[in-house]
Amino acid sequence: MLTNLLIIIGASIIGFLEAPALRRKKLFLESWVFFALLLAGTLLSILSNLRVNLPNPLDLITFVYKPVSDFVFGILK
């Protein structure tokens, strides 16, 4: 629980340090992307700390390219 609190505090500090610079430079789209990625990273860190079984991104890539690979190897046989 303490680790999750430290993750949230760390993400908040990063957000508070970066937000004024982005606002000063009028980088509104970049600030939305920055905070979306910060939120996603914070959420994944907390879920990883809670030992939630997260899917591996390589499984999605394998699912998409496996039929293509089978087709190409079938042609080359």
N, C-alpha and C positions, 0 to 999 in steps of 0.2 A: 504494500500500500504506500509506503514511504517512497519507493522508487517511482511509482506512478505520479505521485505528487511532485517529485523532483523533475520528472519529464515535463509535466505541465508547466512548472515554474520556469524551466529552461526555455521551453517554446515561447512562453509569454515574454521573457526577457529578450529573446531574439526578435520577436514581433515588435516590441516597444522600441528596440534599437534601430530597426530597419524602416519602420513606418514613417518617421519624420523625413528621412532622406528621400524616400520614394514620393512622398507628398510634396516636398519642396521642389523636386524636379518635375512634378506634374506627370508622373508615370503611373497613371491610374490603372491601365490594363495590366501592367507588370505587377502592380501591387495586388491585384486580384489573383493573378497566377501565383505570386509568392505566397500569399496567405492560404490559397487552396493547397499548394504543395506542403506548406508548413503544417496545416491541419492534417493532411493525409499522412505525413511522416510521423506526426505526434500520435495519431490514432494507431498506426501500424506498430509503433514502438510500445504503446500501452498494451495492445493486443498480444504482441510478442512476449512482453513481460508477464502477462497473465497466462501464458502458455496455451493460448488459443491456437488450434491447428489452422495455420494459414495456407492457402493453396500456393503451389509453386508456379511461377509464371512460365517456366519451361514446359509444364504440362499442357498449357494452352497452345504453345508453339508446336509441340509434338502433335496435338490433336489436329491442328490445321494442316501441317505439312506431311503427315503420315500418308494420307491418301495420294498426295502428289508424288511422294517418294515411291510408293508401291506402284503407281502408274508408270513412272519413268523406268523403274527396274523391271517391270513387266514388259515394256517395249524393248529394252536392251537384252532380254534373255534370248 
